[in-house]
Amino acid sequence: MIPIVSIVGKSNSGKTTLIEKLIIELTRRGWRVATIKHNRHGFEIDHEGKDSWRHRRAGAVTTVLASPVRIAVIEDADRDYALAEIAERHIRNADIILAEGYKTNPHPKIEVFRSELRKERLCGPADNLIALSVDRPFSAEVPCFDRDDASGLADLIVQRFLPRKG
C-alpha cells in the first residue's frame, strides 16, 4: 500500500504551495509522488459539447481520455470516497501520496499554519498530526518547520514513510 500524508490547513494557509515544494524536493531525491486534491464544491473537467461530455451525457459512468503523454479518468461518484479508496482505485506507480483538502482522515497529517489568519489550529496529535509548517516560531507537541523548509519536511516524510532505496 502506498503511504499517504495529508497536508491540511485553513483556506489560504499555503497548502498548495507547500505541496508544490514537497513534490519538487521528493522527486529531486528520486521518489515518485502522486497527489490527491479534494474539492468539496465539486469540479468539472469535461465541458459541454466535448466528446467526453457527450459520452457521459449518453450514460457512460466512466470515461477515459488518453493521449501519448497523459491519461485522465472521469468517473461518476456515488459518494465522497475516502483517501485510501481513491488511492487504491486510481494511483499506481508512486512511492508516496500527498493529499490536500482532507482534514478529517486517519492518515498522518502536516498542518500548514499561518499566524496572520488568526485562527486556531485544525489538528493535534490525536488527529495523527506529525508536524507543523509555520510562518513564525511556534511551540507545539510535534516538530515545527519553517514554511519554506521543504527539505526538512521531506526528510521527515522519507524517514517515516519511505523505504530505503537500495
C-alpha positions in Angstrom: 0.0 0.0 0.0 1.3 3.4 -0.9 1.7 5.7 2.1 -0.5 8.8 2.3 0.4 12.0 4.0 -2.2 14.8 4.2 -1.3 18.4 4.0 -4.1 20.3 5.9 -4.8 23.8 6.9 -7.2 26.7 6.7 -8.1 28.2 3.4 -5.3 30.4 2.0 -2.8 29.0 4.5 -0.3 27.8 1.9 -1.2 24.1 1.5 -0.8 24.0 -2.3 2.5 26.0 -2.2 3.9 23.5 0.4 2.8 20.5 -1.7 4.5 22.0 -4.7 7.7 22.4 -2.8 7.5 18.9 -1.4 6.8 17.4 -4.8 9.9 19.2 -6.2 12.1 18.1 -3.2 10.9 14.5 -3.1 11.2 14.0 -6.9 14.6 15.6 -6.9 15.6 12.8 -4.4 14.3 10.2 -6.8 10.8 9.4 -5.3 7.7 9.2 -7.3 5.0 11.4 -5.9 1.2 11.2 -6.6 -1.3 13.8 -5.3 -5.0 13.7 -4.4 -6.7 17.1 -4.1 -10.2 17.2 -2.5 -12.6 19.8 -3.6 -15.8 19.8 -1.5 -17.6 22.0 -4.0 -17.1 19.7 -7.0 -15.4 20.3 -10.3 -15.8 19.8 -14.0 -13.1 18.8 -16.4 -15.1 17.8 -19.4 -17.2 20.6 -20.8 -20.4 20.8 -22.7 -20.1 19.7 -26.3 -16.7 18.0 -25.9 -16.6 14.3 -26.8 -16.1 13.1 -23.2 -19.0 15.2 -22.1 -21.2 13.7 -24.8 -20.1 10.2 -23.8 -21.1 10.9 -20.1 -24.4 12.5 -21.2 -25.2 9.4 -23.2 -24.8 7.3 -20.0 -21.1 6.3 -19.6 -20.2 6.0 -15.9 -16.5 6.2 -16.6 -14.7 7.9 -19.5 -11.0 7.7 -20.1 -9.3 10.4 -22.1 -6.0 9.1 -23.5 -3.1 10.6 -25.4 0.5 9.6 -25.8 1.5 11.7 -22.8 -1.5 11.9 -20.5 -4.5 9.8 -19.3 -7.4 11.2 -17.4 -10.3 9.2 -15.9 -13.6 10.9 -15.4 -15.8 8.7 -13.2 -19.1 9.4 -11.6 -19.0 9.1 -7.9 -21.9 8.0 -5.8 -20.4 9.4 -2.6 -17.3 11.2 -1.2 -14.7 8.5 -1.3 -12.1 8.1 1.5 -8.5 8.8 0.6 -7.4 5.2 0.8 -10.3 4.2 -1.5 -9.2 6.7 -4.1 -5.6 5.7 -3.8 -6.4 2.0 -4.3 -8.7 2.6 -7.2 -6.6 5.1 -9.2 -3.0 5.5 -8.1 -0.2 3.3 -9.3 3.5 3.7 -9.8 4.0 6.1 -6.9 6.1 5.9 -3.8 4.1 8.4 -1.7 0.8 10.2 -2.0 0.4 13.7 -0.8 -3.2 14.7 -0.2 -4.7 18.2 0.1 -8.0 19.1 1.5 -8.9 16.1 3.6 -9.0 17.5 7.1 -10.7 14.6 8.9 -9.0 11.5 7.7 -7.0 8.9 9.7 -3.7 9.4 7.7 -0.7 11.2 9.0 -1.0 15.0 8.7 1.2 18.0 8.3 -0.7 21.2 9.1 0.2 24.5 7.5 -0.4 27.2 10.0 -0.3 31.0 9.2 -0.4 33.2 12.2 -1.8 36.1 10.2 -5.0 34.2 9.6 -5.6 34.4 13.4 -7.4 31.1 13.5 -7.0 28.0 15.7 -5.1 25.0 14.5 -7.1 22.2 12.9 -5.2 19.2 14.3 -3.4 17.8 17.3 -1.6 14.6 17.9 -4.9 12.7 18.4 -5.6 13.6 14.7 -2.4 11.9 13.6 -0.6 15.2 13.3 3.1 14.6 12.7 4.4 18.1 12.0 3.5 21.8 11.6 4.6 24.1 8.7 4.6 27.6 10.3 5.3 31.2 9.4 6.8 32.1 12.7 8.5 30.2 15.6 5.9 28.1 17.3 5.8 25.8 20.4 3.9 22.6 19.8 3.8 19.0 20.7 5.0 18.0 17.2 8.0 19.1 15.2 7.7 22.6 13.6 9.2 23.5 10.3 9.5 26.9 8.7 7.1 27.1 5.9 10.0 27.4 3.4 11.8 24.3 4.8 10.5 21.8 2.3 13.8 19.9 2.6 13.3 19.4 6.4 9.7 18.2 5.9 10.9 15.9 3.0 13.5 14.5 5.4 10.7 13.7 7.9 8.5 12.1 5.2 11.3 10.0 3.9 12.4 8.9 7.3 8.9 7.9 8.5 7.2 6.7 5.3 9.5 5.7 2.6 11.7 2.6 2.4 15.4 3.0 1.9 16.4 2.9 -1.7 18.9 0.2 -2.3 
